[in-house]
Each structure stands twice: as C-alpha cells, then as structure tokens.
Amino acid sequence: MPVKILKERLLNLAEVKKILEERSSKGELSYVQRVTLDYATKFSQLSVEKSSEIVKKLIENFGISESTAIQIVNAVPKSINELRVFLTNEQKIFTEEELVEFLKTLEEA
C-alpha cells in the first residue's frame, strides 16, 4: 500500500540526523536510512537548534530562499567564494559587505 504524504518540508542535515536516530532507537532502519544517517552523522556540523536558528536568520536578514539557507547551513562555507556558490540561484546580487555578514552569521554557530 502506498504511503500517504501528510506534510512535506525541507530539512537540514542536523534535523535528518535527529529524526533517523529517533527512528533507529524504535526499530531497525532500512539500508537507505542507515546510509543517510551515516552521511548526516559525518557531515552535520551544527546542532538542530543552532542550524534551525541560523536558517531563520539567513532568510529574515538576507531574503534568501529556505532551500538556499539550508544548503548554506549544511555546508557552512568559510570563505566568500565558497558562499557565492550557494547564492547563484538567488534573484539578488549580494554586495561584498553582505557576504561578509553572511559569514559572520555562520561563525556565530
């Protein structure tokens, strides 16, 4: 029987990790879930609370999309050149000062 989707939303790696850890404590994970949990464990750099907080700040302060904010939080770029890669799909062109502010926001994590 197909699964009925009740709600859909974007998740950052820390949230994925938390959900899969909770599911694994209740029972065995599928192969795909185990691989995903392994990936999220290796590459999530922030806590769930901190990553969600930074996503909100990036959306509110810089007017970027939620998907772009989540990608930035997942990767935590360290330089302006790394950050620009994530901003290519945004409608706005950001100034050097704004990009520095992006990095400051990420460093607060």
N, C-alpha and C positions, 0 to 999 in steps of 0.2 A: 504494500500500500504506500503510495507516495506521501512524503512528508508535507504537511501544510505549513507554509511560512506565515507566521503571525506578525512578525515585526522584523525589519531589516535596518541595520545601522552600521556605520564604519567603525572599526576598532583599531586601536594602536597595538603594537606588539605586547606591551605590558598587560593590556586587557585580555588579549588572546591567551597569554601565558596563564593568567589567573583563572580564566574560565576552564581551560584544559586541565589545570592542576586540580580544580574542584571536581571535574568530571572523573579524573583518574582516581581520586580518592573514593568515589562511589562505585567504581567498576572499571573494567578493562577498556582501554582506548583502542580504536581501530588503528590500522597501520598509518593511515594518513594523519590521524590525530596525533599519534606518537611522534611522527616526523615533524609535524607542525609545532608540537610542544618543544621538541629538541631545538628547533630553529629559534623559536621565541625565547627560550631559555638562554641560548648562546648570544643572541643579538639584541635583546631588550636591555637598554641601558638605564632606564628610569623606572621608578615605582609607578603603580597605577595612578595614584593620587597626583603625583608630580607631572606625569605625562598628560593626564586629562586637564590639569590646571594650565599647563603651557599651551596645549591645543586651544583652549578657550582664549588665552591671552593673545595668541597669534591671530586668531580670527577677529577678535574685537579690535586690537591695536593696529593691525595692518590690512584688514579687509580681505584676507585671502580665503579661499575655499577650505572647507573642512578636510577634504581629501588631501590637499596640499599641506595643510598644517599637520596632519597625521603622518604624512611621509617625512616631513622635516623632523618631527619628534622621534620617529623610528630611527632615522639615520644620525641625528644630532650632528649636523655639519659643523666643522671647526673653522672654516675659512669662508670668505665672501664668495670665492669661486665655487666652492662646494655648494653653498647655499643657492647660488644662481641657477644651478641645475634643476632644483626643485621648483623654482619660480617661473620657468619658461612657459607654463600653461596659463599663468595668471594674466588677466586683462591689463593690469597696471605694470608700468615700468618703475622699479624702485630706485631711489637715489642711493648713493654711497652711504649717506648718514642713516637712512632707513635700514640698509643691510647691516650696518654696524649695530643698530638697535635690535635687529633680529638676533644677532649673535649674542648680545648681552642678555636678552631674554632667555636664550638657551643655556647660557653659562650659569644662570641663577639656579638651574637644576643641579 
